[in-house]
Amino acid sequence: MMDSRRMFTVLALTFLALAALIGWTYYNQRDKVDSVVKQSSTTKNAEDDGKMCAQVVTVAQNENTGEVQAFPDACIPAGWKAISPAPTDNVQ
């Protein structure tokens, strides 16, 4: 049977190893979550040379025709101007 000093040492080392494992897992998962959140909140727009665009519906009006359209992100094509507040008619 182990003496009390040796048992304490084994329990302390086991506790420290478990705490280190929990800490490593927490930080590893946090980095993964941060990465997923960053990827889901923005996307690259090929038309804007890799510019990042927020994933928010943006209503814009064509400056030439007056057409109003909703776009799936904040990057709108050339010739369009974001409008606010968004009108409820003529939106496609």
C-alpha positions in Angstrom: 0.0 0.0 0.0 1.2 3.5 -0.8 2.2 5.9 1.9 0.2 9.2 2.2 3.0 11.4 0.8 3.3 9.3 -2.4 -0.5 9.1 -2.8 -0.8 12.9 -2.5 1.9 13.3 -5.1 0.2 10.9 -7.5 -3.2 12.7 -7.0 -1.6 16.1 -7.4 0.1 15.1 -10.7 -3.1 13.6 -11.9 -5.0 16.7 -11.1 -2.4 18.9 -12.8 -2.5 16.7 -15.9 -6.3 16.8 -16.0 -6.3 20.6 -15.6 -3.7 21.0 -18.4 -5.8 18.8 -20.7 -9.0 20.7 -20.0 -7.2 24.0 -20.6 -5.6 22.8 -23.8 -9.0 21.5 -25.1 -10.7 24.8 -24.2 -8.2 27.0 -26.0 -8.1 24.6 -29.0 -11.9 24.6 -29.3 -12.1 28.4 -28.8 -9.8 28.9 -31.8 -11.9 26.6 -33.9 -15.1 28.5 -32.9 -13.5 31.8 -33.6 -12.5 30.6 -37.0 -16.0 29.3 -37.9 -17.6 32.6 -36.7 -15.1 34.6 -38.8 -15.8 32.5 -41.9 -19.6 32.6 -41.5 -19.8 36.4 -41.0 -17.9 37.4 -44.1 -17.2 36.0 -47.6 -14.9 36.9 -50.4 -16.4 38.8 -53.3 -14.6 37.8 -56.5 -15.7 41.0 -58.2 -13.9 43.1 -55.6 -10.4 41.6 -55.7 -10.9 39.4 -52.6 -12.6 42.1 -50.6 -14.4 40.7 -47.6 -18.2 41.3 -47.5 -20.4 41.2 -44.4 -23.2 38.6 -44.7 -26.1 41.1 -44.3 -29.0 41.7 -46.8 -28.3 45.0 -48.5 -30.9 46.8 -50.5 -29.5 48.9 -53.4 -30.8 50.9 -56.3 -29.4 50.8 -59.8 -28.3 54.3 -60.5 -29.1 54.0 -64.2 -32.5 52.3 -64.2 -33.8 53.0 -60.7 -34.4 49.3 -60.2 -34.3 48.3 -56.5 -32.8 44.9 -55.5 -31.8 43.1 -52.3 -28.3 41.6 -52.3 -27.1 38.8 -50.0 -24.1 40.7 -48.7 -22.7 44.2 -48.2 -20.7 44.2 -51.5 -22.9 45.5 -54.2 -22.0 45.7 -57.9 -20.7 48.8 -59.6 -23.6 51.1 -60.7 -25.7 50.3 -57.6 -26.1 52.4 -54.5 -27.1 51.1 -51.1 -30.3 52.8 -49.9 -31.7 53.1 -46.4 -34.3 52.7 -45.2 -35.2 50.0 -47.7 -38.4 50.6 -49.7 -41.0 47.8 -49.5 -42.0 48.0 -53.1 -40.1 47.1 -56.3 -37.6 44.9 -54.3 -36.8 41.7 -56.2 
